[in-house]
């Protein structure tokens, strides 16, 4: 049982601020954050706080290819939400 953080979509200035706010609000609680591997800043912040990768998710789609800006995706909402 843990708190699922996300979704969080932000630019390079707001992303770290939002992560810091979540860290302060949920300090001491178990948390899960699904961060795309390509968002190195978000990953480095999480690892700096002692959070370690625990699972790898695969994004699946059907039909027309979806173009996403994963640099702005700091935390997804969870695999069941697409």
C-alpha positions in Angstrom: 0.0 0.0 0.0 1.4 3.3 -1.1 0.3 6.7 -2.3 0.4 7.0 -6.1 1.8 10.3 -7.2 0.7 11.6 -10.6 -0.2 12.6 -13.2 2.3 15.5 -13.2 3.0 17.3 -16.4 5.2 20.3 -16.1 8.0 22.3 -17.7 11.6 22.4 -16.5 11.0 25.2 -14.0 7.7 23.9 -12.5 8.5 20.2 -12.4 11.1 20.4 -9.7 8.9 22.7 -7.6 6.0 20.3 -7.9 8.2 17.3 -6.9 9.6 19.2 -3.9 6.0 20.1 -2.8 4.9 16.4 -3.1 8.0 15.3 -1.1 7.2 17.8 1.7 3.5 16.9 1.8 4.0 13.1 1.8 7.2 12.8 3.8 7.3 9.6 5.7 4.6 7.9 3.7 5.2 5.1 1.2 4.9 6.5 -2.4 5.0 5.2 -5.9 5.9 7.5 -8.8 6.0 6.2 -12.4 8.6 8.4 -14.1 9.6 8.0 -17.7 13.2 6.9 -18.1 13.9 9.8 -20.5 13.0 12.4 -17.9 16.4 12.4 -16.3 15.8 15.3 -14.0 12.8 13.7 -12.4 14.6 10.4 -12.1 17.6 12.0 -10.5 15.5 13.9 -8.0 13.6 10.7 -7.0 16.9 8.8 -6.7 18.4 11.6 -4.6 15.6 11.1 -2.1 16.3 7.4 -1.9 13.5 6.2 -4.2 14.5 3.4 -6.4 13.1 2.0 -9.6 10.7 -0.9 -8.8 8.9 -1.6 -12.0 9.1 -0.9 -15.7 6.0 0.0 -17.6 5.3 -0.4 -21.3 3.1 2.1 -23.1 0.8 0.3 -25.5 -1.4 1.9 -28.1 -3.6 0.9 -30.9 -4.2 2.8 -34.1 -2.6 6.1 -35.0 0.7 6.7 -33.3 0.5 9.1 -30.3 3.2 11.7 -30.1 4.0 12.6 -26.5 6.4 15.1 -25.0 7.9 12.8 -22.3 10.2 15.5 -21.1 7.2 17.2 -19.7 5.8 14.0 -18.1 7.2 14.0 -14.6 4.9 11.3 -13.2 2.3 9.2 -15.0 -1.1 8.5 -13.5 -0.6 4.7 -13.5 -0.6 2.0 -16.1 -4.3 1.3 -15.8 -5.1 4.9 -16.9 -3.2 4.8 -20.2 
